[in-house]
Amino acid sequence: MDANTPAQSAKPQTKNPIRFVPNAIFAGLILATLLRWETLGWPPFVWLAASIVTGMIRGPHARANNDNVVIENRKGILEMVLMGGVIGTMGGLPMIHLATGVFSAADYTLPPAAAILGSALQLPFLWLFWRSHADLGRNWSVSVELRDDHGLITNGVYKRIRHPMYAAIWLSIIAQPLLVQNWVAGCLAIPAFLAMYLLRVPREEAMMREHFGTAYEDYMNQTGRIIPRFNQRKTA
């Protein structure tokens, strides 16, 4: 282009105002929850803080990976339904309950030590959740799929465990009913995530075996699924 030729300005992207609606609703629920501090006590606010940090960890990776070229996707209707259940029971139901008390009839009370344990579990959960995303980088996706030039990650937290992100979420799932002491808002996340876990992990591992062949099979022999394996097997 000639130096005297004015550069064409990039076409401004129109932002869809609808995308901000969930954030506005979430902010409103947080405000309503804060107003119920004296009724709720401190444990649910530990859960709420961890949930906010979780979003801060995942958000940048989700935006960065939007441009990934997907070459294979095995997401089915059942997985989409189960994913909706996980999102609802891990986020939607607890937030609605904390903000409104709509499920108060299903409350229960645990000893103070339970809330302390639930709070302590947030530390390994958040660290492992962050580290899993950082180690996966562009290979992470929210569904069962492979991107163009997908790599087999075997370093970092993936050196001894194949699914550290699921392991992290299990820590969060265990902590949730200890902090949000309600059968609906706290406990339903356990069966919801269990169903998703049992469906997705075998599908993911089958896809990885097909794509990476013996390299992934050797990797499976060296690692645990969600519990780290330290006595690694020697392969021929």
C-alpha positions in Angstrom: 0.0 0.0 0.0 1.3 3.5 -0.9 2.4 5.5 2.1 0.1 8.4 1.1 -2.9 6.1 0.9 -5.0 6.4 4.0 -5.5 3.1 5.9 -8.9 1.6 5.9 -10.4 1.7 9.4 -11.5 -1.7 10.8 -15.2 -2.2 10.8 -16.4 -1.8 14.4 -17.8 -4.9 15.9 -21.4 -4.6 17.1 -21.7 -5.9 20.7 -24.8 -7.9 21.3 -26.5 -6.4 24.4 -28.1 -9.8 25.2 -24.7 -11.2 26.2 -24.6 -8.9 29.2 -27.9 -10.1 30.6 -26.4 -13.1 32.4 -23.8 -10.9 34.0 -26.4 -8.4 35.1 -28.5 -11.1 36.6 -25.5 -12.6 38.4 -24.6 -9.2 39.8 -28.1 -8.7 41.0 -28.1 -12.1 42.8 -24.8 -11.3 44.4 -26.2 -8.0 45.7 -29.3 -9.7 47.1 -27.1 -12.3 48.7 -25.0 -9.6 50.4 -28.1 -8.1 51.8 -28.9 -11.4 53.5 -25.5 -11.7 55.3 -26.9 -11.9 58.8 -29.4 -14.6 57.8 -26.9 -16.7 55.8 -23.8 -16.6 58.0 -20.2 -16.7 56.6 -20.0 -20.2 55.0 -22.0 -19.5 51.8 -19.9 -16.5 51.2 -16.8 -18.6 51.0 -18.6 -20.7 48.3 -19.6 -17.5 46.5 -16.1 -16.0 46.6 -14.7 -19.3 45.2 -17.3 -19.3 42.4 -16.3 -15.8 41.4 -12.6 -16.7 41.3 -13.6 -19.8 39.2 -15.2 -17.6 36.6 -12.1 -15.3 36.6 -9.9 -18.3 36.0 -11.9 -19.8 33.2 -13.1 -16.6 31.4 -9.8 -15.6 29.7 -9.2 -19.2 28.5 -12.7 -19.4 27.1 -12.2 -16.2 25.2 -8.8 -17.1 23.9 -10.0 -20.5 22.6 -13.0 -19.1 20.8 -10.9 -19.0 17.6 -9.9 -22.6 17.8 -10.6 -24.6 14.6 -12.4 -27.7 15.8 -11.8 -30.9 13.8 -13.9 -33.3 15.8 -16.7 -32.8 18.2 -18.5 -35.6 20.1 -20.9 -33.4 22.0 -24.4 -35.1 22.0 -27.8 -34.1 23.2 -27.4 -36.1 26.4 -24.2 -34.3 27.3 -25.8 -30.9 26.7 -28.6 -31.8 29.0 -26.2 -33.1 31.7 -24.1 -30.0 31.3 -27.1 -27.8 31.9 -27.8 -29.8 35.0 -24.2 -29.3 36.2 -24.3 -25.5 35.6 -27.7 -25.3 37.2 -26.9 -27.2 40.4 -23.4 -25.8 40.8 -24.3 -22.2 40.1 -27.9 -21.4 39.4 -29.7 -23.1 42.2 -27.2 -22.0 44.9 -27.2 -18.4 43.7 -31.0 -18.2 43.6 -31.3 -19.8 47.0 -28.7 -17.5 48.7 -30.3 -14.5 47.1 -34.0 -15.3 47.9 -34.1 -18.2 50.4 -36.6 -20.0 48.2 -35.4 -23.4 49.2 -35.1 -22.7 53.0 -37.4 -25.6 53.8 -34.6 -27.9 52.7 -31.9 -26.4 54.9 -29.9 -28.5 57.3 -27.3 -27.6 59.9 -23.8 -29.2 60.1 -21.2 -28.7 62.9 -18.9 -25.7 62.4 -16.0 -28.1 61.5 -17.9 -29.0 58.3 -17.8 -25.4 57.0 -14.2 -25.1 58.0 -13.4 -28.2 55.9 -15.4 -26.9 53.0 -13.5 -23.6 53.2 -10.1 -25.4 53.3 -11.1 -27.5 50.2 -11.4 -24.3 48.2 -7.6 -23.8 48.2 -6.6 -27.0 46.4 -9.7 -26.7 44.2 -8.8 -23.3 42.9 -5.1 -24.0 42.5 -5.8 -27.2 40.6 -8.5 -25.6 38.5 -6.1 -22.7 37.6 -3.2 -25.0 36.9 -5.2 -27.4 34.7 -6.3 -24.5 32.5 -2.8 -23.0 32.4 -1.2 -26.4 31.4 -3.8 -27.2 28.7 -3.6 -23.8 27.1 -5.2 -23.8 23.6 -6.1 -27.5 24.0 -8.9 -26.8 26.5 -12.5 -26.7 25.5 -15.8 -26.9 27.3 -17.0 -29.9 25.4 -15.6 -33.2 24.1 -13.7 -32.0 21.0 -10.3 -31.9 19.3 -8.9 -28.7 17.8 -6.6 -28.4 14.8 -3.0 -29.2 15.8 -4.3 -30.6 19.1 -1.4 -31.6 21.4 -1.1 -34.4 24.0 -0.3 -32.6 27.3 1.7 -34.7 29.7 3.5 -32.1 31.7 2.6 -30.0 34.8 -0.3 -31.4 36.7 -1.0 -33.7 33.8 2.2 -35.6 34.4 0.6 -37.9 37.0 -3.2 -37.4 36.5 -5.2 -37.4 33.3 -8.1 -35.3 34.4 -7.0 -32.8 37.0 -9.7 -30.4 36.0 -12.4 -33.0 36.9 -10.4 -33.7 40.1 -10.6 -30.0 40.9 -14.3 -29.9 40.3 -14.8 -32.9 42.5 -13.2 -31.0 45.4 -15.6 -28.1 44.7 -18.6 -30.5 44.6 -17.6 -32.1 47.9 -17.2 -28.6 49.5 -20.5 -27.2 48.2 -22.9 -29.0 50.6 -20.6 -28.2 53.5 -20.8 -24.4 52.7 -24.3 -24.2 51.2 -26.2 -26.3 53.7 -29.3 -27.1 51.7 -30.5 -30.3 50.1 -31.5 -28.6 46.9 -28.9 -25.8 46.5 -26.0 -27.7 48.1 -26.4 -31.4 47.5 -27.9 -31.8 44.0 -24.6 -30.8 42.5 -23.2 -34.2 43.5 -25.4 -36.5 41.4 -25.5 -34.0 38.6 -21.7 -33.8 38.2 -21.4 -37.6 38.8 -23.7 -38.3 35.8 -21.7 -35.9 33.6 -18.4 -37.3 34.8 -19.4 -40.9 34.1 -20.6 -39.9 30.6 -17.8 -37.7 29.5 -14.6 -39.2 30.8 -14.9 -42.5 28.8 -15.8 -40.5 25.7 -12.9 -38.2 26.1 -10.4 -41.1 26.7 -11.8 -43.0 23.7 -11.4 -40.0 21.4 -7.8 -39.4 22.7 -6.9 -43.1 22.1 -8.2 -42.9 18.6 -6.4 -39.6 17.8 -3.0 -40.2 19.6 -2.9 -44.0 19.5 -0.3 -45.8 21.6 1.1 -42.5 22.9 -2.1 -42.0 24.8 -2.3 -45.6 25.9 1.2 -45.3 27.3 0.2 -42.1 29.0 -2.8 -43.8 30.6 -0.5 -46.5 32.0 1.6 -43.7 33.6 -1.2 -41.7 35.2 -4.3 -42.0 37.4 -7.7 -40.8 36.2 -8.4 -38.2 38.9 -6.1 -39.5 41.7 -2.3 -38.9 40.9 -0.3 -42.0 40.3 3.3 -41.8 41.7 4.4 -45.4 41.1 4.5 -45.0 37.3 4.6 -48.2 35.3 7.6 -48.8 33.0 6.6 -49.3 29.4 8.6 -51.6 27.1 
